[in-house]
Amino acid sequence: RRQRQMCIRDSFEPDWIENPARHQAVGSCGSHALGKYKQKECAMTRARLELAARKGIEIKSMSLMTERASNMTSSSTLNQQVTQEVNTKIKARLVDSYHDKNQDILWVLVEEN
């Protein structure tokens, strides 16, 4: 279970962060180098991916591990590629948002249109 601090004294985060309705999804994003708009876009994308995962996402993963060793040194490299394919279009609308100012995390609640 995730643990978060309160944002403002005597003010708690919304219940929907931990308990969204069945047809809703929650996404979050920490501070973004390109500003608040990109932070919101990031959180919305994560929430839409959550909705998509419920509808059936195809995930393909391929990993390649390379190891090298000589008398005094060794090294290993892991290359991994993950592909997600969504077979249905997901249209979602923003229902609510909450900004945790202490941790600069934006939470969004979306639901399918």
Secondary structure, DSSP 8 states (H G I E B T S, - for coil): ------SBTTB---GGGTS--TTEEEEEE---TT-HHHHHHHHHHHHHHHHHHHH-EEEEEEEEEEEEE-SS-EEEEEEEEEEEEE-S---EEEEEEEEETTTTEEEEEEEE-
